[in-house]
């Protein structure tokens, strides 16, 4: 039986709380939030919520799930020492946590929105600690919540987060640009959904390099020129051209 404290009320904290509440082998001991009204998790009892960090008691794991900038300050405010304290950041080094406690990282590699339920069993959880005993403790929690648990150090996690920004944030922004183009030309943007789904599905059996299609990899200069002429917004045109150049460089071709 593991006892856990969670600090935070953002998207990651919301989903961690929601998931932990479904596992009898994990006791959610206390949840701290500066503004408890932000904690809207169904089934979360008011008795374990607090807005005074001094009310936190020791637990097997205390998870700090706040903004990267707040991790250092929050960890220094904890009313205990010598305990296992971890953060959930993809970019923040282990050393950002105050060294009065034993430090670690419990990083779920996923995009979280409060009102979109996720399947935690499929979420890769990246672990890092300063000693093997704490790693085993984090691994125990990780395996309860997910089928994907990995040991990733701070340098690797930083690289992983950069990669994640490309695969998630940038991809989503490109989808937003595509939606704007459709709307500006009276085309229902949902028409792109099957294409987007197939693009994702292909990556289950092909590498991104193998799955690449389109005018850039075909070196179809006529289509590329026509697309560039069609795009009126300078920044959007530049994004199109830079991505075209990147694809062709990646595939050993030049404009």
PLY file of the C-alpha trace (Angstrom):
ply
format ascii 1.0
element vertex 255
property float x
property float y
property float z
element edge 254
property int vertex1
property int vertex2
end_header
0.00 0.00 0.00
1.47 3.35 -1.08
0.59 6.72 0.42
0.77 9.75 -1.86
0.49 13.52 -1.47
-0.21 15.64 -4.54
0.58 19.33 -4.77
-1.14 21.25 -7.56
-4.49 21.71 -9.30
-3.50 21.94 -12.98
-4.12 19.47 -15.79
-1.47 16.92 -14.79
-2.46 17.01 -11.11
-6.13 16.66 -12.07
-5.51 13.47 -14.07
-3.11 11.99 -11.50
-5.68 12.50 -8.74
-8.44 11.07 -10.93
-6.39 7.97 -11.74
-5.04 7.35 -8.24
-8.58 7.42 -6.84
-9.37 4.34 -8.95
-6.61 2.22 -7.38
-7.26 0.81 -3.89
-3.55 0.00 -3.51
-2.70 3.71 -3.46
-3.93 5.98 -0.68
-4.29 9.63 -1.68
-3.36 11.11 1.66
-3.56 14.84 0.98
-3.99 17.22 -1.96
-2.65 20.77 -1.61
-3.77 23.61 -3.87
-3.52 27.35 -3.37
-7.03 27.59 -4.79
-8.98 24.44 -3.86
-11.87 25.59 -6.09
-9.74 24.51 -9.06
-9.88 20.90 -7.86
-12.94 19.54 -9.65
-12.11 15.83 -9.65
-15.17 13.66 -9.18
-14.94 11.56 -6.04
-12.23 13.68 -4.41
-13.24 14.11 -0.77
-13.05 17.63 0.63
-11.46 16.29 3.82
-8.17 15.51 2.06
-7.93 18.90 0.29
-5.98 21.70 1.94
-4.73 25.17 1.01
-2.12 25.36 3.76
1.04 23.51 2.77
1.93 23.13 6.44
-0.92 20.64 6.76
0.94 18.11 4.59
2.18 15.05 6.46
4.87 12.62 5.35
3.91 10.08 2.68
5.71 7.42 0.65
5.70 9.85 -2.30
4.91 13.55 -2.46
4.25 14.64 -6.04
4.73 18.30 -6.94
2.69 19.03 -10.06
2.94 22.79 -10.50
4.45 25.12 -13.10
8.16 24.62 -13.74
8.92 28.05 -12.27
7.21 27.19 -8.98
8.84 23.80 -8.34
11.86 25.13 -6.46
9.84 27.42 -4.17
7.15 24.85 -3.42
9.68 22.14 -2.60
11.46 24.47 -0.17
8.16 25.17 1.65
7.40 21.54 2.50
7.01 21.04 6.26
9.07 17.82 6.37
12.50 16.59 5.35
14.15 13.30 4.42
11.12 12.17 2.39
10.72 11.21 -1.28
9.56 14.28 -3.22
9.17 14.26 -7.00
8.05 16.65 -9.71
6.17 15.94 -12.95
8.00 18.35 -15.27
9.40 17.31 -18.64
12.12 19.97 -18.68
13.07 20.74 -15.07
16.20 19.10 -13.69
16.07 16.92 -10.62
18.22 19.47 -8.79
15.42 22.06 -8.87
13.85 20.24 -5.93
15.06 21.34 -2.52
17.67 18.89 -1.20
16.18 18.72 2.30
14.15 15.83 0.85
15.09 12.87 -1.36
14.50 13.93 -4.92
12.94 12.31 -7.96
10.92 12.77 -11.15
7.58 11.18 -12.08
6.93 12.48 -15.61
3.86 11.23 -17.51
4.55 11.77 -21.22
1.15 12.89 -22.45
-0.86 15.99 -23.30
-3.51 16.59 -20.66
-6.74 18.60 -20.80
-8.92 18.56 -17.70
-12.13 17.55 -19.41
-10.64 14.96 -21.79
-10.25 11.57 -20.14
-7.09 9.62 -20.95
-6.17 5.95 -20.67
-3.41 6.10 -18.07
-2.41 2.49 -18.77
-1.05 3.61 -22.16
0.84 6.68 -20.91
4.65 6.31 -20.73
5.82 7.34 -17.25
9.44 8.45 -17.01
11.20 7.98 -13.68
14.38 9.37 -12.15
15.67 9.29 -8.57
18.90 9.77 -6.65
18.97 6.22 -5.24
17.75 2.72 -6.13
15.39 2.36 -3.19
13.43 5.44 -4.22
13.47 4.26 -7.83
11.80 1.01 -6.76
9.15 3.01 -4.87
8.42 5.21 -7.89
8.43 2.15 -10.13
5.81 0.54 -7.90
3.52 3.56 -8.33
4.31 3.80 -12.04
3.37 0.15 -12.67
0.10 0.55 -10.78
-0.92 3.45 -13.01
0.62 2.47 -16.36
1.93 -0.39 -18.49
4.69 1.88 -19.81
7.37 2.73 -17.22
10.83 3.97 -18.26
13.98 5.05 -16.46
14.95 8.39 -18.02
17.60 10.74 -16.63
17.33 14.53 -16.64
19.36 15.00 -19.84
17.29 12.38 -21.67
14.06 13.86 -20.34
15.01 17.28 -21.70
15.60 15.76 -25.15
12.36 13.80 -24.87
10.41 16.95 -24.04
11.81 18.75 -27.11
10.78 15.76 -29.24
7.34 15.80 -27.60
6.85 19.46 -28.49
7.45 18.60 -32.14
5.16 15.57 -32.18
2.36 17.18 -30.15
2.39 20.98 -29.84
3.74 21.77 -33.27
1.58 19.13 -34.95
-1.50 20.54 -33.23
-0.58 24.05 -34.38
-0.24 22.82 -37.97
-3.71 21.32 -37.62
-4.94 24.73 -36.50
-3.41 26.35 -39.60
-5.06 23.69 -41.78
-8.40 24.39 -40.10
-8.02 28.13 -40.82
-7.29 27.43 -44.51
-10.40 25.27 -44.77
-12.64 27.80 -43.03
-11.34 30.67 -45.16
-12.34 28.69 -48.24
-15.73 27.45 -46.99
-14.54 23.84 -46.56
-15.61 21.85 -43.48
-12.40 21.22 -41.53
-13.68 17.79 -40.42
-13.01 16.59 -43.96
-9.35 16.32 -42.90
-10.04 13.98 -39.97
-9.72 10.66 -41.88
-6.42 11.87 -43.37
-5.12 12.86 -39.95
-6.20 9.53 -38.47
-4.49 7.55 -41.24
-1.31 9.62 -40.78
-1.26 8.59 -37.11
-2.26 4.98 -37.76
0.57 4.44 -40.26
3.11 5.15 -37.56
2.08 1.95 -35.81
3.78 -0.06 -38.59
6.04 2.42 -40.39
8.76 4.81 -39.26
8.04 8.53 -39.89
10.73 8.43 -42.59
8.97 5.55 -44.37
5.52 7.09 -43.94
6.41 10.47 -45.46
4.39 11.39 -48.54
3.54 14.64 -50.34
5.02 17.10 -52.83
8.19 17.79 -50.80
9.41 14.19 -50.67
8.34 13.69 -54.33
10.33 16.80 -55.24
7.23 18.13 -57.02
8.46 21.67 -57.52
5.43 22.73 -59.58
3.00 21.87 -56.77
5.27 23.42 -54.13
5.39 26.67 -56.11
1.62 26.66 -56.57
1.04 26.12 -52.85
3.46 28.91 -51.95
1.68 31.29 -54.33
-1.71 30.34 -52.88
-0.72 31.09 -49.26
-1.17 34.83 -48.67
-0.05 35.03 -45.04
3.72 35.56 -45.00
4.37 33.58 -41.80
2.24 30.64 -42.97
4.04 30.65 -46.32
7.39 30.68 -44.55
6.33 27.73 -42.35
5.28 25.81 -45.48
8.58 26.52 -47.22
10.74 25.74 -44.18
8.96 22.44 -43.58
9.35 21.60 -47.27
13.08 22.29 -47.01
13.32 20.21 -43.84
11.54 17.23 -45.41
13.76 17.33 -48.46
16.92 17.65 -46.37
15.76 14.75 -44.20
15.23 12.63 -47.31
18.53 13.63 -48.90
17.13 16.05 -51.47
17.50 19.77 -52.07
15.16 22.45 -53.31
0 1
1 2
2 3
3 4
4 5
5 6
6 7
7 8
8 9
9 10
10 11
11 12
12 13
13 14
14 15
15 16
16 17
17 18
18 19
19 20
20 21
21 22
22 23
23 24
24 25
25 26
26 27
27 28
28 29
29 30
30 31
31 32
32 33
33 34
34 35
35 36
36 37
37 38
38 39
39 40
40 41
41 42
42 43
43 44
44 45
45 46
46 47
47 48
48 49
49 50
50 51
51 52
52 53
53 54
54 55
55 56
56 57
57 58
58 59
59 60
60 61
61 62
62 63
63 64
64 65
65 66
66 67
67 68
68 69
69 70
70 71
71 72
72 73
73 74
74 75
75 76
76 77
77 78
78 79
79 80
80 81
81 82
82 83
83 84
84 85
85 86
86 87
87 88
88 89
89 90
90 91
91 92
92 93
93 94
94 95
95 96
96 97
97 98
98 99
99 100
100 101
101 102
102 103
103 104
104 105
105 106
106 107
107 108
108 109
109 110
110 111
111 112
112 113
113 114
114 115
115 116
116 117
117 118
118 119
119 120
120 121
121 122
122 123
123 124
124 125
125 126
126 127
127 128
128 129
129 130
130 131
131 132
132 133
133 134
134 135
135 136
136 137
137 138
138 139
139 140
140 141
141 142
142 143
143 144
144 145
145 146
146 147
147 148
148 149
149 150
150 151
151 152
152 153
153 154
154 155
155 156
156 157
157 158
158 159
159 160
160 161
161 162
162 163
163 164
164 165
165 166
166 167
167 168
168 169
169 170
170 171
171 172
172 173
173 174
174 175
175 176
176 177
177 178
178 179
179 180
180 181
181 182
182 183
183 184
184 185
185 186
186 187
187 188
188 189
189 190
190 191
191 192
192 193
193 194
194 195
195 196
196 197
197 198
198 199
199 200
200 201
201 202
202 203
203 204
204 205
205 206
206 207
207 208
208 209
209 210
210 211
211 212
212 213
213 214
214 215
215 216
216 217
217 218
218 219
219 220
220 221
221 222
222 223
223 224
224 225
225 226
226 227
227 228
228 229
229 230
230 231
231 232
232 233
233 234
234 235
235 236
236 237
237 238
238 239
239 240
240 241
241 242
242 243
243 244
244 245
245 246
246 247
247 248
248 249
249 250
250 251
251 252
252 253
253 254
